[in-house]
Amino acid sequence: MTRHPLRTDWLIPAALILLALIPVLAGLTRLADLGTGSPTPQTARFHADPLPLVLHILSATWFALLGALQFSPSLRRSRWHRLSGRSLIPAGLIAALSGLWMTLAYPWATADGEAVYAARLLFGSAMTLSLVLGVTTILRRDIPAHKAWMLRAYAIGMGAGTQVLTHLPWFLLVGQPTEGPRAVLMIGAWVLNLALAETLIAKDRRRADPTRRIALTNP
């Protein structure tokens, strides 16, 4: 049985959009809450200084959804890939830097601790660095390196979506996580995403290795 090329072309982008959907909807709900002007004890920190949160939600939403489309082979081979990248990279940088801003400026949420605080600084900085290297490598026309750094940046940026999946079983079986489990669940999501990204990067390198191709054609 052969697979329909259109279906396989959009399978990964559709899955990534679904993964991003919950944090995107949560972000839009947060924006609506800011518009009401009625803070609760949990949201007072955002109402007091909404700018970094608004920047983060809007840029992260654009980065997550537009980034998912980059995984479509047909779109990646077209001029659209280059044009969309001109807004994707700035959106990613704003998302990463505003995330760092929020980490430094806002009081910690319930069950956040030093490990979560340090992880947000680490992965936010890593995402920023990955995007900067994504720009410098494409300027040098180093397409494989550009692809690898952009994939790492996207993996970190999609941490919020994966964190929904890592938290869900805990919520269902145990309830609200305390500081230690929350740190493990949040950091584990970023590590899982990066491990998958590195697996894909290694696979692309093996596929592009000319010595491996010769060995396969001349056993």
N, C-alpha and C positions, 0 to 999 in steps of 0.2 A: 504494500500500500504506500503510495507516494503522498507526501504532505503538500498541501496547497502553499505555494511560495508566499502569498499575501498573509496567510495565517502565521507562518513561522516568522515572517518579517516583523510582525507587530506583537508577537507573544511576549517578549521581554519588556518592551515599552509599556504594554498594558499592565503587566505585573508590577512594574515600578510605579506606575501611576496609582494603582490600587494601594501599594505600600505607603505612598505619600499622602493618600487621601485623608486618613484620620488626623495626622498633625496639621494638614492644610485646613481642614474643617475646624479643628480646634483653634487654629490661629485666627480664622475668620470670626469665630465666635468671640474670641478675645477682643478683636477689633470692635465688634458690635457692643461688647460690654464697655469698652472705653467710651463709646459714643453715648452711653446712657448717663454718664457722669455720676453713677451711684456705686462707689467702691465698697467692697467688702473687706474684712481684715486680710483675706488672702490676696486681694487684687489692689490694695491701697498703694503698694509700691509702684505698680504700673501706672495708676492714675496720677501719682505725684510726678512722674517723669516718663511720659508715654513715647517720646521720640525714638529711643533705641528699640523698643518693642515693635513699634509700627514699622520701622525700617527693616527689622529682622523678619517679621511675618511676611511683608510684601516681597522682599528679595528672596527669602528662602522658598516661598511658594513658586515664584517664577523659576528659580534655579532647579527645584525638584521636578516640576512638570516639564519644562523645556529640556532639562537634562535627560529625562526619560526618553524623549523622542530621538536623542542622539544615538540610541541603541538600535534604531531601525537601520538596517544595512542600506536600503534604497535611499533614505534621506541622507545618510552619511556619505554616500557617493555623489550626491547632488550639490549644487551651489548653495542650497539652503543650509547645509551644515556650517559653512564658513560664515554666512550672514547671521545665523542664529547665535553662533559663538561670540559674536561681537556684543551681544547683550547678556549671554549666559555667564561669561567670565566676570563682568562688573557686578552682576547680580550675586554671584557666588562670593565675591570679595566683600560686598556690603553685608551679606548674610553672615559671613565669618567674623568680620570686624564688629558688627553690631552685636553678635553673640558674645564676643569678648567684652564689649562695652557693658552689656547687661550683667555679665558675670562679675565685673568689677564694681558696677554702680548699684545694683539692686541688693537689698537684704536677702539672705538665704531663705529659700522656701522650707516648708516643713519636711523633715527627714533628709534635707541636704546637709552635707558635712564637708569636711576638709578634702576627702577623696573625690567627691563629685566636683567640688570647686576646682581642685587641681586638674581633674580630667577635662573639664570644660575649657580651662586655659590651654591645656596641652593640645587637645584635638582641634580647638578653634585656631590656634597658632599653626598647627600642621595643615589644616585646610587652607589657610591663607598662603602658606609657603608653597603648597602644591599648586595652587592657582597661579601664583607668580611664576613658578617654574614651568607651568603649562604655557604661559605667555612667552617666556624666554626661549623655550624649546621650539615653539612654532615659528618664532622669528628667525631661528637658525635652520628652519625647514627640517627639523628632526622629528618626523611624524610619529615614529614609535614612542619616543620619550614623551612627546606632547600627549599622546593618547594615554600613556601610563599615568602621568601626573594628573590629568583631568579625571581619570577613573578613580584615582585615590581621593581627589577632592570631592567627587560626587559620592563616593562611599561614606566619607565622613559626614557630608551634608545630609545624607539619608539616614543618619543615626537616629533621628527622632522617630522615623517610621519603624525601624527595627526595634527601638525601645518599647514601642507599643506591644510588639510580639513577645519581647522578653518579660515585660511586666505582666502581661495578661494572665499567664498561668498562676503567678504568685497572687494576683488580685483574687482569682477565682478560688484558689485552694487555701490561701492564708489570710488575705486581706491587705490592708495598707502596709507597704514595706517600711521597715525602720531604716535607720541610717546605713547600717552595714549592707543589708540585702539590696537596698536601692542603689548603692554604689556599684555593687557587683552587676546588677541588672543593666544599669546604664553603660558602664564601661564595657561590659560583655557585648552589648549591641555594636558599639564602635569597633571593637576588636573583630567581631564576626564579619562585619561589612568589609573591613580592611583585609581580612584573611581571604575572603572571596575575591576581592579586587586583585590581590597579589597572585591568586591562583589563575585568574584570567590573564593577567599580564605575563606570567610565566608561560602560559599556553600560547599566547601570541608570539612570544620570543622563540619558542620551539618551532612554531609553524614557519616563522620567517628565517630560521637558521639555514643558510644554504648548504652547510655540510651535512645537516640532518636530511635535507631533501635528496642530496646525492646518495646518501646511505640507504634511503628508502627505495630509490629507483635502481640502485645497484647492490642488491643484497649479496 
